[in-house]
């Protein structure tokens, strides 16, 4: 069985996966997926501030790719935690529209289950426009598991 875990870098998804680790089976192949969605903006800045970036690159040498940085920052800590628990896991970083990239990974990887985190709010505008979760649920031809953020209870001592 293959499981795709979509990770957006949020603490709620990180904690959700960590909580679920004890319930996860050892005989499953897990893939953690992070999608870089800001590429277009970065490319615009790169054109606008080309000379500044060239000076910075000359000072610090080759800069790691965004994919390598995303893997190191977002996926490696969670992969390490899962491996410590004896789980087989690999990390994948893709670039583009989040829902499209998740759906492409699901099709290419032939996953049995997709796990992804729900946002903190379900406003009317977000529901009308659609979210990544909604788009994946509508179009994935496999089981979709949605992790909602844990509710924080405010007690007297936390006020």
C-alpha positions, 0 to 999 in steps of 0.5 A, a space after each residue: 500500500 502507498 500513502 501520499 502525505 501532502 505537507 504545507 509546512 503548517 504546524 497543524 499538519 506536522 502535529 497531525 502526522 506526528 500524532 498519526 504516526 503511532 497508528 500508521 502501519 510499518 508495511 506501507 510506503 509513505 511519500 511526503 509531498 511539498 508543493 512550491 507555489 510561489 515560483 512565479 513571484 520569485 521569477 518576477 523578483 529575479 528579473 526586477 532585482 537581477 543585479 542585486 541577486 547577481 551581487 549576492 550570488 557572487 558574495 555567497 557562491 551557488 545558492 541551493 535550489 528552492 526545491 532543496 531548501 523546501 525539502 530541508 526546511 519542511 520535509 526532512 524533519 518530518 521524514 526523520 521523525 517517521 523513520 525513527 518510528 520505523 516507517 518507510 518514507 521518501 520526500 518529494 518537492 514539486 512546483 506549481 499549482 498545489 492541487 494540480 501537483 498533488 493530483 499529478 503525484 497521485 496519478 503518477 505514484 498510484 497511491 492508495 490514500 492521500 492525506 492532506 491538511 485542511 486550512 484554519 477557516 472555511 469562509 464563504 469566499 473560500 468555499 465558493 472559489 474552492 480550496 486545494 482540499 476541495 479540488 483534490 477531493 473532487 478529482 482524486 481517484 483514490 481515498 482522501 483523508 483530511 486532517 483538521 487543525 487541532 482546536 486550541 482550548 484557552 484556559 485561564 492560565 493562557 490568557 
